[in-house]
C-alpha cells in the first residue's frame, strides 16, 4: 500500500508542477474582474496546491524517507537510542 501511495503522491506532485504555469493561456488577453485570466488561474492553482500540501503533510509526509514501522533489526543505533538491552552494554 505504501508503494502505491508513494506513486500517487508523485503523480500529484508532477501534475501540480506541470500546470503551475498556465502555458495554455499564453497569448490570451481575457480579463476577468479587472485581472488577466492567467493571473486568476495562478491564484486558484496556488490555492489548490496549498490544499494538496496540507493533505500531504497530514497523510504522506515521510513516505519513502522514514523507515517502516517494523524494523529489520539491522538499523544502526545512534547516540539518541539509549534503550537498555539488558545485556550490560
C-alpha angles and dihedrals in degrees: 000000000000090000092053091046091050091053090046093055090046091055091047091051092050092050091048091051094045096054098035088095110052095223090162090062095055110127093017110127097189113142123203121187090345096307130094116262092239089060091052088050091052094048092048092046092051090051089052091047089053092054091047091049090050090052091046092050091051098043114014108031109134097015107154092009108065118064119251118273090247106063123206092226091242095099115114116243117237130210090265090062101085099162115148107240092192094232096098097255 
